[in-house]
């Protein structure tokens, strides 16, 4: 029996989050170490209802998830480059929700076809 191994699926449409109309998560980078999740909630909460805010320990970045895409879009356009805690923050679209990310990871596994 011979097997054929195909390369993992590659998304060639650029940033997954930017092209996903259901994605409401923003990546926030360049954060000052003094910035807390409460500060992010206060700043980003001005643009709409927040679902989740996460600051990974020891990283200078965070993730802000909005309830609505339009709110995330507005925050992205207004806040990118804003000074927060003495640092200019940079933003981009984060990955979609956990369930969708898990599905995408499964799609990126090699496919084996046995002939």
Phi, psi and omega in degrees: 000131180253144179243150178241124180254123178264149179294155177302151176297133177243127177278115183258013183265022179084207182296126180301316183295321181295324183270355182263110182294346179265353181284131179234016185258132178248134170272133179239117182244170179073029183283140172292143180302340181281349182286131180249171177295328178295323177295315178298320179298319180293313183292309184282334179296343177294343185256001177147177182294131179263140177265319186201142173230131181225131174241103178299136183298132177080002180253156177256045181212170178203176180228134180236122179249126179264161175285330183232141179300319182299325178292318178296318179299318180295315179299319178300315184287327184272319190268345183300126181087357180294146175283127178220116183065029178086002180237146173280122180273153174238146183229154172203171177291134173274189176279160179293183183304163183305314183299316181291321179298318178298320178296316180297321179296323177295324179291337183273000177283147178300148178255129179250126178246122180265128180243000000 
